[in-house]
Amino acid sequence: MSVTVALDAMGSDAGPAAVVEGVAQLSREDVDVHVLLVGDEPQLSTLLAEQRYDASRIAVVHASQVVGMGKKPNEELDAKLDASVLVAASLVKQGQADALVSAGSTGGVVLAAARTFERLPGIRRAALAAVYPTELRHGPRDDPFALMLDVGATLNCSAEDLVGFAVMGSAYSRIVSDIGQPKVALLSNGTEASKGTPAIVEAHQRLLEMPGVNFQGNVEGLDIPRGTVDVIVCEGFLGNVVLKMLEGVSEVVSDIARDAYARKFVWKVGLTMLSQGLRQIRTMTDWKQYGGAPVLGFDHVVIKAHGRSNARAVRNALKVAAKAVRRDLAGEIARGLSD
């Protein structure tokens, strides 16, 4: 099945060069994915000319404006109707593309999707999901990561929202990680059903009665790095704090190891002996290999790539989007909600 992805080429922190490089690399692979590069046409065409690529798989669509990082997304989208993320979303809405991918502002991507696409029946709020490294492995490929949602799209959630997130996270885990019955849990301050906010307590009771979700109850913060479940559900404020903390810890560990290696001979010997394990940790915490975070709840596939995405991360984000389209992610979520 051929899949066309509309890619907001202007949103990355590093500019469009890495985005174009990733698209060019993907075009040379044996995957049936076509990309509509959306952004400043003269700039994108110049960057493409510097790459080796399959011209039959890439087209450039001009958009004259960009949603700025660090600015209010609603004001930016109101003032910039020709913003690259809006134009890319419109291409999906019009049927010229099957999925939207952007490394731009999270708020801008979520709001552009909300203004352009329809929410799935039964979903009040969208959720931004993200993978994170775990000690335990998951699924048939022994993936060293699990899924968490929401991590920033919806800051305050009702019980209904959390139940919807559980269904969406379960569907995404089945489709992308090939886990037959993903283990799903609510993040709370205790494993007892009575622990947590009123929304968590109510969601707990509702999920116990949903046969389509393999609900495991509540988990605590210490279960996050252990990976005791495949999908953790929480409100966006908490999820975003947890995700940023995990990213920070992995970077600090790498910095400490690098500093220790340079300081003392005995540390250098010890770190050399542990080098295989350290390489494994770096691989597990390398967000570039995961591609991007899905924005779930809409009737079209939306993937939010990391703002610091390099060519590899862009390439993987496009592959994740194509896989979600081919396996009918939106339909899988809709069926889960109707159970």
C-alpha positions in Angstrom: 0.0 0.0 0.0 1.4 3.3 -1.1 1.3 6.1 1.6 1.7 9.8 1.1 2.8 11.9 4.0 2.5 15.7 4.3 5.6 16.9 6.1 5.9 20.3 7.7 9.5 20.9 6.6 9.9 24.3 8.4 9.2 23.5 12.0 12.4 21.8 13.1 14.7 23.7 15.6 17.6 23.3 13.2 15.7 24.4 10.1 14.7 22.5 7.1 18.2 21.1 6.1 18.0 18.0 8.3 14.3 17.4 7.3 15.1 17.5 3.6 18.1 15.1 4.2 15.9 12.6 6.0 13.3 12.7 3.3 15.9 12.2 0.6 17.3 9.2 2.5 13.9 7.7 2.8 13.2 8.1 -0.9 16.1 5.9 -1.7 14.9 3.1 0.6 12.7 0.2 -0.5 9.5 1.6 1.1 6.4 2.8 -0.7 6.2 6.2 1.0 5.8 9.5 -0.9 6.4 12.8 0.8 4.9 16.2 0.2 7.5 18.7 1.6 5.6 21.7 2.7 7.4 25.0 3.3 9.4 27.7 1.5 9.6 26.3 -2.0 12.8 28.1 -3.2 14.7 27.1 0.0 13.4 23.5 0.0 14.2 23.0 -3.7 17.8 24.3 -3.2 18.3 21.9 -0.3 16.9 19.0 -2.3 19.3 19.8 -5.1 22.2 19.1 -2.7 20.8 15.6 -2.0 20.7 12.3 -3.9 17.0 11.3 -4.0 14.2 9.6 -5.9 12.3 12.5 -7.5 9.2 10.3 -8.1 8.7 10.1 -4.3 9.1 13.7 -3.3 7.1 16.8 -4.2 7.4 20.4 -2.8 4.3 22.3 -1.8 4.9 26.0 -1.1 3.9 27.6 2.2 5.0 31.1 2.8 4.8 31.2 6.7 6.0 29.3 9.7 4.6 29.0 13.2 7.2 30.4 15.5 8.6 28.4 18.5 7.9 29.9 21.9 4.9 31.9 20.7 1.2 31.4 21.4 0.0 28.8 18.8 -3.5 30.1 18.5 -2.3 33.6 17.8 0.3 32.3 15.3 -2.3 30.2 13.4 -4.8 33.0 13.4 -2.2 35.4 11.9 -0.5 32.9 9.6 -3.1 31.1 7.5 -0.4 30.0 5.1 1.7 28.5 7.8 3.5 25.3 6.7 1.8 23.1 9.4 -1.7 24.4 8.4 -1.0 23.8 4.7 0.3 20.3 5.4 -2.8 19.5 7.5 -5.0 20.8 4.7 -3.4 18.5 2.2 -4.3 15.6 4.5 -7.9 16.9 4.9 -8.3 17.2 1.1 -7.1 13.7 0.5 -3.8 14.6 -1.1 -1.9 13.0 1.7 -2.7 10.3 4.3 -0.8 11.6 7.4 0.7 14.7 8.9 4.2 14.9 10.3 5.8 17.9 11.9 8.8 18.7 14.1 7.4 22.1 14.9 5.9 23.5 18.1 3.8 20.9 19.9 1.0 23.3 20.6 1.0 24.4 16.9 0.8 20.9 15.6 -2.0 19.9 18.0 -4.0 23.0 17.3 -3.5 22.8 13.6 -4.8 19.2 13.7 -7.7 20.3 15.9 -8.7 23.1 13.5 -8.4 20.8 10.4 -9.4 17.3 11.4 -12.4 15.8 13.1 -12.1 14.1 16.5 -13.0 10.4 16.6 -16.5 9.6 18.1 -16.2 9.4 21.8 -13.0 11.4 22.1 -13.2 14.8 23.8 -9.5 15.6 24.0 -6.5 14.7 21.9 -3.5 13.1 23.5 0.2 13.3 22.7 1.9 9.9 23.3 5.6 9.3 23.6 7.8 6.2 24.1 10.3 6.1 27.0 13.1 3.5 27.8 12.4 0.7 30.2 14.3 -2.1 32.0 11.8 -4.8 30.9 11.2 -5.6 27.2 7.9 -5.3 25.4 6.3 -7.1 22.5 7.5 -9.7 20.0 10.6 -7.6 19.1 11.6 -7.2 22.8 11.3 -3.4 22.5 13.2 -1.6 25.3 10.5 1.0 25.6 6.9 1.6 26.6 4.3 4.2 25.8 3.0 7.1 27.9 0.1 9.4 27.2 -0.8 12.2 27.6 2.5 14.0 27.7 1.4 17.5 26.9 -1.7 17.9 24.6 -4.3 18.0 27.4 -3.1 19.3 30.7 -6.1 18.6 32.9 -8.1 15.5 32.2 -11.5 14.1 33.3 -12.1 10.4 33.9 -13.7 10.2 30.4 -10.5 11.6 28.9 -8.3 9.1 30.7 -10.4 6.2 29.6 -10.2 7.5 26.0 -6.4 7.8 26.3 -6.2 4.2 27.5 -8.1 3.0 24.5 -6.0 5.1 22.1 -2.7 4.0 23.7 -3.7 0.4 23.6 -4.6 0.6 19.9 -1.3 2.4 19.1 0.7 -0.2 21.0 -1.0 -3.0 19.1 -0.4 -1.4 15.7 3.1 0.0 16.0 4.7 -2.4 18.6 2.7 -5.5 17.5 1.7 -6.3 21.1 -1.4 -8.4 21.0 -2.9 -7.3 24.3 -0.9 -4.4 25.6 -0.9 -4.0 29.4 -2.4 -0.6 30.3 -2.2 1.2 33.7 -3.1 4.5 35.2 -0.2 6.5 36.8 -1.1 7.3 40.4 0.3 7.8 43.9 -0.5 4.2 44.9 -1.6 0.9 43.4 -4.9 0.8 45.3 -8.0 1.5 43.4 -8.9 4.3 45.8 -5.6 6.2 45.3 -5.3 9.3 43.1 -7.4 12.2 42.1 -11.2 11.8 41.6 -10.7 11.5 37.9 -8.1 8.7 38.3 -10.4 6.8 40.8 -13.4 7.1 38.4 -11.3 6.1 35.4 -10.0 3.1 37.3 -13.5 1.8 37.8 -14.5 2.4 34.2 -11.5 0.7 32.8 -12.1 -2.4 34.9 -15.4 -2.8 33.0 -13.9 -2.4 29.5 -13.2 -5.8 27.9 -11.2 -4.4 25.1 -8.5 -2.9 27.3 -6.0 -5.1 29.2 -6.2 -2.9 32.3 -3.7 -3.7 35.0 -4.8 -1.1 37.6 -2.6 1.7 38.9 1.2 2.0 38.8 3.5 4.3 40.7 6.4 6.4 39.5 8.9 3.7 40.3 7.2 1.5 37.7 7.9 3.9 34.9 11.6 3.0 34.3 11.0 -0.6 35.2 8.4 -1.0 32.4 5.9 -3.2 34.2 3.2 -2.3 31.7 3.2 -1.4 28.0 1.1 1.7 28.2 0.9 4.3 31.1 -2.0 6.8 31.1 -1.9 10.1 32.9 -2.9 13.8 32.4 -0.8 15.9 30.2 0.8 18.1 32.9 2.1 15.1 34.8 3.1 13.2 31.7 5.1 16.1 30.3 7.0 16.6 33.6 7.9 12.9 33.6 9.0 12.8 30.0 11.2 15.8 30.4 12.7 14.3 33.5 13.5 11.1 31.8 15.2 13.0 28.9 17.2 15.0 31.4 18.3 12.0 33.4 19.6 10.2 30.3 21.5 13.3 29.1 23.0 13.8 32.6 24.1 10.2 32.9 25.9 10.5 29.5 27.5 13.8 30.6 28.7 12.3 33.9 30.2 9.3 32.2 32.0 11.5 29.6 33.4 13.7 32.4 34.5 10.7 34.5 36.2 9.1 31.5 38.3 12.3 31.0 39.2 12.8 34.7 40.8 9.7 36.2 42.6 6.6 34.8 40.8 4.2 37.2 37.4 5.6 36.1 38.5 5.3 32.5 39.3 1.6 33.0 36.0 1.0 34.7 34.0 2.8 32.1 35.8 1.0 29.3 34.8 -2.3 31.0 31.2 -1.0 31.1 31.2 0.4 27.6 28.9 -2.2 26.2 26.3 -1.5 28.9 26.7 2.3 28.4 26.2 1.9 24.7 23.0 0.0 25.4 21.8 2.7 27.7 22.5 5.3 25.0 20.6 3.3 22.5 17.6 2.8 24.8 17.4 6.5 25.5 18.0 7.7 21.9 14.7 9.3 21.0 15.9 9.6 17.3 15.3 5.9 16.7 11.6 6.2 17.9 10.7 8.6 15.1 8.1 10.7 16.7 5.2 11.0 19.1 1.6 10.3 17.9 -1.1 12.9 18.5 -4.1 10.6 19.0 -7.8 11.3 18.9 -8.2 12.6 15.3 -9.6 10.9 12.2 -6.2 11.2 10.5 -2.7 10.1 11.6 -0.6 12.9 13.1 3.0 12.4 14.2 4.9 15.0 16.2 8.6 14.6 15.6 11.1 15.9 18.1 12.1 19.6 17.6 15.7 18.6 17.5 15.1 15.9 14.9 18.1 15.0 12.7 17.7 13.2 9.3 17.5 9.8 11.0 14.7 10.9 13.3 12.7 12.5 10.4 13.1 9.3 8.4 11.8 7.2 11.3 8.9 9.6 11.9 7.8 9.2 8.3 8.0 5.4 8.6 5.9 5.4 11.8 3.3 7.5 10.1 3.1 5.2 7.1 2.8 2.2 9.4 0.0 3.8 11.3 -1.9 4.6 8.1 -1.4 1.1 6.6 -2.7 -0.5 9.8 -5.7 1.8 10.1 -4.9 3.4 13.5 -7.9 5.7 13.5 -10.2 2.8 12.7 -8.6 0.6 15.4 -9.2 3.4 18.0 -12.8 3.9 16.9 -13.5 0.1 17.2 -12.0 0.1 20.7 -14.2 2.9 21.8 -17.3 1.2 20.5 -16.7 -2.0 22.5 
